[in-house]
Amino acid sequence: MIKKYSNAATATPCRKKYKIAYYVFVAIALAYPLIRFLIVWGYVNISAIWSSFTRYDILRDKNIFVGFLQYRLVLNKFINDEGTQKMLLNSFMYFPVTCFISLPLSILFSYFLYKKVPGGGIFRVIFYLPSILPIAVLTMAFRFAFGPDGFIDPILIRLGITPPLWFGSSTLTPIMIFFYCVWAGLGFNIVLFSGAMSRVPIEISEYSKLEGVGYTRELLQIMIPLIWPTIVTTFVLGMSSVLTVYLQPYFLMGSNSAPTYGRTISLDIFNSYSSEMQAPYLAAFGLFCTICYVPVILLVRGFMTRFFKDVAY
């Protein structure tokens, strides 16, 4: 009895020390992401919301509360300013480019890789390579390819075609930026869809072969419904590009010409900020666009989730 009692007595402090060490470890592990979330997301967004209801007073050298004045200025600019309207149209063009061009191409290429076409591993590296390179390097290489010293213009000249001005015209420049976004965005989507397709049980594909199901029917009626949650997520991310794209036109066109031919919502905010005086208006500008567009994203996401139910396999 004395021996059992001593074992129990020594075990209790050990358990307490283990619990303390466990909670300390969890607290340290969660401290960095929590602090980062509070600063990068919480503080920044709360400050932006508060700033959108203020105006910088030069005499007092501080922001003063003015209510919805900045939002009225934003709405007035959306309605009456032609340049802002073109910028909004240019931004919304990223929605069909991302969701109805890049997304279907990514699904198609992922399906070919899933079917283990010859050289599929090499194609996987080629598709994913633009996603791992820095965007500054990638845009520079893309622009040089279509420049005077690139390889596109000499090919066109030998074919008897006069090379156009790829960057610097109001009609061709947005198309080139969209083309770059499709080319550079395929790799990331292909990795997502390839991973989703690899989780599909091999028995389904074997059963399709036995039933004589063709590739087109298998892709449309079997594979797409099975990976539908991934498609919905990627589609929503593509819709959000309307509010987030700015580095692509900025690096392709430079800080001077990008506002003219490649203006987007984010790029307009980025280029317009020069001092603390612009912060309240730009905060209201960004929040107004978010408030108007996020409900559209949620409605589209809710609509898409009704097509197919989640399948557990």
C-alpha positions in Angstrom: 0.0 0.0 0.0 2.8 2.4 0.8 4.5 1.7 -2.6 1.3 2.3 -4.5 0.7 5.6 -2.7 4.2 6.8 -3.4 3.8 6.0 -7.2 0.5 7.9 -7.3 2.1 10.9 -5.4 5.0 11.1 -7.8 2.8 10.7 -10.9 0.6 13.7 -10.1 3.4 16.3 -10.3 4.6 14.8 -13.6 1.2 15.1 -15.1 1.0 18.7 -14.0 4.4 19.5 -15.5 3.4 17.8 -18.7 0.1 19.8 -19.0 2.0 23.0 -18.2 4.6 22.3 -20.9 1.8 21.3 -23.3 -0.1 24.5 -22.8 3.1 26.6 -23.1 3.9 24.9 -26.4 0.5 25.5 -27.8 0.6 29.2 -26.6 3.9 29.7 -28.3 2.8 28.0 -31.5 -0.3 30.1 -31.7 1.3 33.4 -30.6 2.9 34.3 -34.0 -0.1 33.6 -36.2 -2.5 35.3 -33.7 -0.4 38.4 -33.4 0.1 38.5 -37.2 -3.7 38.2 -37.7 -4.4 41.0 -35.2 -1.9 43.3 -36.8 -2.1 42.5 -40.5 -5.8 41.9 -40.7 -7.4 43.3 -37.6 -5.5 46.6 -37.1 -5.2 47.4 -40.8 -8.9 46.8 -41.6 -10.2 48.5 -38.5 -8.0 51.5 -39.3 -9.2 51.5 -42.9 -12.8 51.4 -41.8 -12.3 54.3 -39.4 -10.3 56.3 -41.9 -13.1 56.1 -44.5 -15.3 58.1 -42.2 -12.7 60.9 -41.7 -11.0 63.7 -43.5 -7.5 65.0 -43.0 -7.5 68.5 -41.5 -4.4 70.4 -42.4 -4.9 73.0 -39.7 -5.4 70.5 -36.9 -2.9 68.0 -38.5 -5.1 65.1 -37.9 -8.1 63.2 -39.2 -11.6 64.5 -38.2 -14.9 62.6 -38.4 -17.0 63.6 -41.4 -19.5 60.8 -41.7 -20.3 59.4 -45.1 -18.7 62.3 -47.0 -15.9 60.2 -48.6 -18.5 57.5 -49.7 -20.6 60.2 -51.4 -17.4 61.4 -53.2 -16.7 57.9 -54.3 -20.3 57.3 -55.5 -20.2 60.6 -57.4 -17.0 59.7 -59.1 -18.3 56.3 -60.1 -21.4 57.9 -61.7 -19.8 60.9 -63.4 -16.1 60.2 -64.0 -15.5 58.4 -67.3 -12.0 57.4 -66.4 -13.2 55.6 -63.3 -16.0 53.9 -65.2 -13.4 52.5 -67.7 -11.2 51.4 -64.8 -14.2 49.5 -63.3 -14.9 47.9 -66.6 -11.3 46.9 -67.1 -11.2 45.4 -63.6 -14.4 43.4 -64.1 -12.9 41.9 -67.3 -10.6 39.8 -65.1 -13.7 37.9 -64.0 -14.5 36.2 -67.3 -10.9 35.9 -68.2 -10.1 34.1 -65.0 -13.3 32.1 -64.5 -14.3 31.3 -68.1 -11.0 31.0 -69.9 -8.2 30.2 -67.4 -10.4 27.9 -65.2 -11.7 25.6 -68.0 -8.3 25.3 -69.6 -6.8 24.3 -66.2 -9.5 21.6 -65.8 -8.8 20.3 -69.3 -5.0 20.2 -68.9 -5.4 18.6 -65.5 -7.6 15.9 -66.9 -5.0 15.1 -69.6 -2.3 14.9 -66.8 -4.7 12.7 -64.8 -5.0 10.3 -67.7 -1.2 10.0 -67.7 -0.5 11.2 -71.2 3.2 10.7 -72.4 5.4 13.3 -70.8 2.9 14.3 -68.2 5.5 14.9 -65.6 7.4 17.3 -67.9 4.2 19.2 -68.7 3.4 19.4 -65.0 6.7 21.2 -64.4 6.2 23.5 -67.4 2.7 24.5 -66.3 3.7 25.0 -62.7 7.0 26.8 -63.4 5.4 30.3 -63.9 3.8 29.9 -60.5 7.0 29.5 -58.5 9.0 32.3 -60.3 8.8 35.8 -58.8 6.2 37.9 -60.6 8.8 40.6 -61.4 11.0 38.1 -63.2 8.1 36.5 -65.0 6.5 39.7 -66.2 9.9 41.0 -67.4 10.5 37.8 -69.4 7.0 38.0 -70.9 7.5 41.6 -71.9 10.9 40.9 -73.4 9.5 38.0 -75.5 7.2 40.5 -77.2 9.7 43.3 -77.4 12.0 44.3 -80.3 14.7 42.0 -79.1 12.3 39.1 -78.3 11.5 36.0 -80.5 7.9 36.8 -81.4 8.5 39.8 -83.6 11.2 38.2 -85.8 8.9 35.2 -86.4 6.1 37.5 -87.5 8.5 39.5 -89.7 9.6 36.3 -91.5 6.0 35.4 -92.0 5.4 38.7 -93.7 3.4 40.2 -90.8 4.2 43.6 -89.3 4.5 43.2 -85.5 2.0 45.4 -83.7 2.7 47.6 -80.7 2.1 44.9 -78.1 2.3 47.3 -75.1 1.3 50.9 -75.3 -2.0 50.8 -77.2 -5.4 51.1 -75.6 -6.8 48.1 -77.5 -4.0 45.5 -77.5 -2.4 46.2 -74.1 -5.3 44.9 -72.0 -5.5 41.8 -74.1 -1.8 41.2 -73.5 -2.3 41.6 -69.8 -5.2 39.2 -69.8 -3.1 36.7 -71.9 -0.3 36.9 -69.3 -2.7 36.3 -66.5 -4.1 33.2 -68.2 -0.6 31.9 -69.0 0.8 32.5 -65.5 -2.3 31.4 -63.7 -2.6 27.9 -65.2 0.1 26.3 -63.1 -1.5 27.1 -59.7 -4.9 25.9 -60.9 -3.5 22.7 -62.4 -1.9 21.8 -59.2 -5.2 22.2 -57.4 -7.2 20.2 -59.9 -4.6 17.5 -60.3 -4.6 17.0 -56.6 -8.4 16.8 -56.5 -8.5 14.4 -59.4 -5.8 12.2 -57.9 -8.1 11.6 -54.9 -10.8 10.1 -57.1 -10.8 6.3 -56.6 -9.2 4.5 -59.5 -12.1 2.0 -59.5 -14.3 4.8 -61.0 -12.0 5.3 -63.9 -11.7 1.5 -64.4 -15.5 1.1 -64.4 -15.8 3.9 -66.9 -13.5 2.0 -69.3 -15.5 -1.2 -68.9 -18.7 0.7 -69.7 -17.2 2.3 -72.7 -17.4 5.9 -71.4 -15.4 8.3 -73.6 -13.0 10.9 -72.3 -15.4 13.8 -72.9 -18.2 12.1 -71.1 -16.0 11.0 -68.2 -14.7 14.5 -67.8 -18.1 16.2 -67.9 -20.3 13.7 -66.1 -18.0 12.0 -63.7 -14.8 14.0 -63.0 -16.2 17.5 -62.8 -19.0 16.5 -60.3 -16.5 14.7 -58.1 -14.1 17.7 -57.9 -16.9 20.3 -57.9 -16.0 21.8 -54.4 -12.5 22.5 -55.7 -14.0 24.1 -58.8 -16.3 26.3 -56.7 -13.4 27.4 -54.6 -11.2 28.3 -57.6 -14.1 30.1 -59.2 -14.6 32.2 -56.2 -10.9 33.0 -56.0 -11.1 34.0 -59.7 -13.9 36.3 -59.0 -11.9 38.0 -56.2 -9.2 38.9 -58.8 -11.5 41.8 -59.8 -10.5 43.5 -56.5 -7.0 42.3 -56.1 -5.1 42.4 -59.4 -2.6 45.2 -59.6 0.9 43.7 -59.8 0.4 42.2 -63.3 -0.4 45.5 -65.1 2.0 47.4 -62.9 5.0 45.3 -63.8 4.1 44.8 -67.4 3.4 48.4 -68.1 5.4 50.3 -65.5 4.2 52.9 -63.0 3.6 55.6 -65.7 1.7 53.8 -68.5 -0.2 51.2 -66.4 -2.7 53.7 -65.0 -3.6 54.6 -68.6 -3.9 51.2 -70.3 -4.2 48.7 -67.4 -6.0 50.5 -64.7 -7.6 48.3 -62.1 -9.3 49.0 -58.7 -6.2 47.9 -56.7 -3.8 49.5 -59.0 -5.7 52.8 -58.9 -5.6 52.7 -55.1 -1.9 51.8 -55.2 -0.9 54.6 -57.6 -3.2 57.3 -56.0 -1.7 57.2 -52.5 1.0 59.8 -52.1 0.3 61.3 -48.7 -1.8 60.8 -45.6 -4.4 63.2 -47.1 -5.5 60.6 -49.7 -5.9 57.8 -47.2 -9.5 58.5 -46.2 -10.8 58.7 -49.7 -8.9 55.7 -50.9 -10.1 53.7 -47.9 -13.7 54.6 -48.7 -13.0 53.7 -52.3 -11.8 50.3 -51.5 -14.4 49.5 -48.9 -17.2 50.7 -51.2 -16.0 48.3 -54.0 -15.8 45.5 -51.5 -19.2 46.1 -50.0 -20.8 46.1 -53.5 -18.9 43.1 -54.8 -18.6 40.7 -52.0 -22.4 39.9 -51.9 -22.1 39.1 -55.6 -19.4 36.6 -54.8 -21.5 35.0 -52.0 -24.5 34.7 -54.3 -22.5 33.1 -57.0 -20.9 30.7 -54.6 -24.3 29.8 -53.1 -25.7 29.2 -56.6 -22.8 27.0 -57.7 -23.0 24.8 -54.6 -26.5 23.8 -55.6 -25.4 22.0 -58.8 -23.7 19.0 -57.2 -23.6 17.7 -53.7 -20.3 17.0 -51.9 -19.2 13.4 -52.4 -17.2 11.6 -49.8 -14.7 9.0 -51.2 
